Amino acid sequence: MAVDYTVIVVYLAGMLAMGWWGMRRAKSKSEFLVAGRRLGPWMYSGTMAAIVLGGASTIGGVGLGYQYGLSGAWMVFTIGLGLLALSVFFSARIARLKVYTVSEMLDLRYGGRAGVISGVVMWAYTLMLAVTSTIAYATIFDVIFDMNRTLAIILGGSIVVAYSTLGGMWSITLTDMVQFVVKTIGVLLLLLPIAVVKAGGFGEMKAKLPTEYFDPLGIGGETIFTYVLIYTFGMLIGQDIWQRVFTARSDKVARYGGTVAGTYCLVYAIAGAVIGTAAKVMYPKLPSADAAFATIVKDELPMGVRGLVLAAALAAVMSTSSGALIACATVANNDIWSRLRGVVAPKEEGEAHDEVKGNRLFILIMGIAVVCIAIALNDVVQALTVAYNLLVAGLLVPILGGLLWKRGTAEGALAAVVAGGLSVIGLMWGYGILANEPIYYGLLISLGVYVVVSLATKPTDANILAAWRERLAGRGAEEAEPEAPVAV
């Protein structure tokens, strides 16, 4: 394993080095939180694909392929569909707003009264997303170094917190580009063909497995529908995704770069399912479907290649973890703490505030909290389900309603956030966290409350709507930032 260890150590050292480089670049709030809004199509596509394809998409996607065959691709496939929908229909307008958080968008659209509550919901979602990604380090480091779970979480989490705190979005962008390349080589170009060959080819796979393993809808229509509600719609409204849209240098980059990234996700989804199906042929009686990825990597790949593929899995986890962490810290600082600080201790006129230092401190604080929660928490699936259910039931309707329906009001948006969030919590309590009913009924309740309350209250002020349309058109939101080279 010496060669594999070397590959992993070099990779981790490279992540820290890029954090140090990013620290020298991130000199303003815009540079630190959204990479100066200067990313070109190549970097934008790579980093967007990196953040949405995390440990759940890689290790979990292979596990679903092991359990259900080719239809196991649907979870990651719906993530790709969500990214495509975001990029084609909404990303250009989102990029032109020139904001930092989803809650700021809601404030602009509804007149400054929706931000705090929506910020709390989004903070809870991004926190749990970062926690579940951090827990995944335990699985990977156990395969690599046979490491204790707690120590693995501390090691992996510390590296991500370090480079994210140092350089903010610039560090995360650079590390995500490396992670995108490593994932492409490790999973698509190496693990996929090796797994198929080791399983005897597609003919042998079809001969040894039940026919339902090759049924595109074998996982079940209800499951696919639930994936669409949670992951496709989740891609449309998550702070971690929107914050990447904000990094695009233009609305065209956001649209076309995101379309490329979404298409890549569809290919990645199929690859994971095929790898899992091949693992089922080679190891028909694994104790857990999620062990399929680690088992095939550990037993079937030659040294060096094994290290690169494990680095790919580590890259998948780190990209999602770092993206969720900076999103969590951005929301905590800009949407929650800044508002509370303004109420408790208003800033004196002319008082200077180092926004980069403040955001860096919040990343460090949130990072420590994420590592501690990850150590204490065991059930990744339940934590992630709670996070996505809260996000979609609480915020999907107010956000899409604000973008698509001019009659939506601040009162309707706030009522929808509260009703959707509380109802989905109550329904999860009644039906069970992993049940499908909470998200179904929670969304319907949120939609019904939004429409009824909006129609029953006074329409949004015409001046607010006029300012909103100006921002959507890309006017009235220029930031005073120093000129810098545009990232490709």
NORRA-V219469 format. One line per field, one symbol per residue. ss: DSSP state (2 for helix, 1 for strand, 0 for the rest). phi: phi as a letter, one per 30 degrees, with the letter a starting at -180 (. if undefined). burial: 1 if it has 9 or more other C-alpha atoms within 8 Angstrom, else 0. Layout:
ss: ???
phi: ???
burial: ???
This chain:
ss: 02222222222222222222222220002222222220102222222222220022222222222222222222222222222222222222222220000222222222000022222222222222222222222222222220002222222222222222222222222222222222222222222222222200222222220022220000002222222222222222202222222001002222222222222222222222222222222200000022222222222200002222222222222222222222222222222222222222000000000022222222222222222222220002222222222222222222222222000002222222222222222222222000002222222222222222222200000222222222220000000000000010
phi: .eddededddddddddddddddddcdcbedddcbhihbddddddddddddddccdddcdddddddddbiddddddddddddddddeddcbdddddddhccbddddddddcjibcddddddddddddddddddddededddddddchceedddddddddddddddddchddddddddddddddddddcdccdedddddddjiddddddccedddcdecddjddddddedddcdddddbdeddddddddddadddddddddddddeddddddddddddddddddbdbddbddddddddddcccddidedddddddddddddddddddddddddeddccddddddddbedddiddbdddddddddddddddddddddddccdddddddeddddddddcedddddddcbdddcddddddddddddddddddddddjddddeeddddddddddddddddddcdeeeddddddddddddicibdcdbddaeddd
burial: 00111011001100111111111011111111111111111011111111111111111111111111111111111111111111110111111111011111111111110111111111111111111111111111111100101001110110111111111111111111101101111111111111110111100111000000111001100001011111111111111111111111111011111111111111011111111111111000000011111101110010111111111111111111111111111111111111101100000000000001011111110111011011100001011111111111111111111100000111111111111110111011001010000110111011101111111010110001101101110110000000000000
